[in-house]
Amino acid sequence: MRVMVMVKATEDSEAGMNPSVELLEAMGKYNEELVNAGVMLAGDGLKPSSNGKRVAFDGPNRTVIDGPFAETRELVAGYWMWEVKDMADAVEWVKRCPNPMPGPSEIEIRPVYELEDFGESEALEIHRKVGEKLAAKN
């Protein structure tokens, strides 16, 4: 099963505070372990929300909202895409992670929808083709 693992933002990460050299080294070793185990598919840290934008949708209308965004605890500071056996396996991997922030922090794990979750329909064929094109690029 694929999961998205999200490191929640903190006041420090939203302030643009760079991680310490020790944390960068610890996370590098952890990421290497994930890759060597065949778990990690992708992952990156995200710049603070002050560098971001949101696009709000209301029918045909689109409104662009500039960051920073409120509710720091609800923002994502980084992510991984993992391939794991099950949710328990993902939890065990997250428990092994170095604390990604200087102080208290949270990591959220969410299963990714697979095409099979939607049953069979002709509408899914375009999604299958897009997935094949993406796979071919990698």
Long-range contacts (C-beta under 8 A, 24 or more apart in sequence): 1-83, 1-84, 1-85, 1-86, 1-87, 1-111, 1-112, 1-114, 2-41, 2-81, 2-82, 2-83, 2-84, 2-111, 2-112, 2-114, 3-81, 3-82, 3-84, 3-87, 3-90, 3-109, 3-110, 3-111, 3-112, 4-79, 4-80, 4-81, 4-82, 4-109, 4-110, 4-112, 5-43, 5-79, 5-80, 5-81, 5-82, 5-90, 5-93, 5-94, 5-107, 5-108, 5-109, 6-76, 6-78, 6-79, 6-107, 6-108, 6-109, 6-110, 7-45, 7-76, 7-77, 7-78, 7-79, 7-100, 7-101, 7-105, 7-106, 7-107, 8-73, 8-74, 8-75, 8-76, 8-77, 8-105, 8-106, 8-107, 8-108, 9-48, 9-49, 9-72, 9-73, 9-75, 9-76, 9-77, 10-72, 10-77, 10-101, 10-102, 10-103, 10-104, 10-105, 11-72, 12-101, 12-102, 12-103, 13-48, 13-77, 13-101, 14-48, 14-49, 14-50, 14-68, 14-72, 14-75, 14-77, 15-48, 16-47, 16-48, 16-50, 17-102, 19-100, 19-102, 20-102, 23-98, 23-100, 23-102, 26-98, 27-98, 27-100, 30-96, 30-97, 30-98, 33-96, 34-80, 34-82, 34-93, 38-83, 39-82, 39-83, 39-84, 39-93, 40-80, 40-81, 40-82, 41-80, 41-81, 41-82, 41-83, 42-80, 42-81, 43-78, 43-79, 43-80, 43-81, 44-78, 44-79, 45-77, 45-78, 46-76, 46-77, 46-78, 46-79, 49-75, 73-106, 77-101, 81-112, 87-111
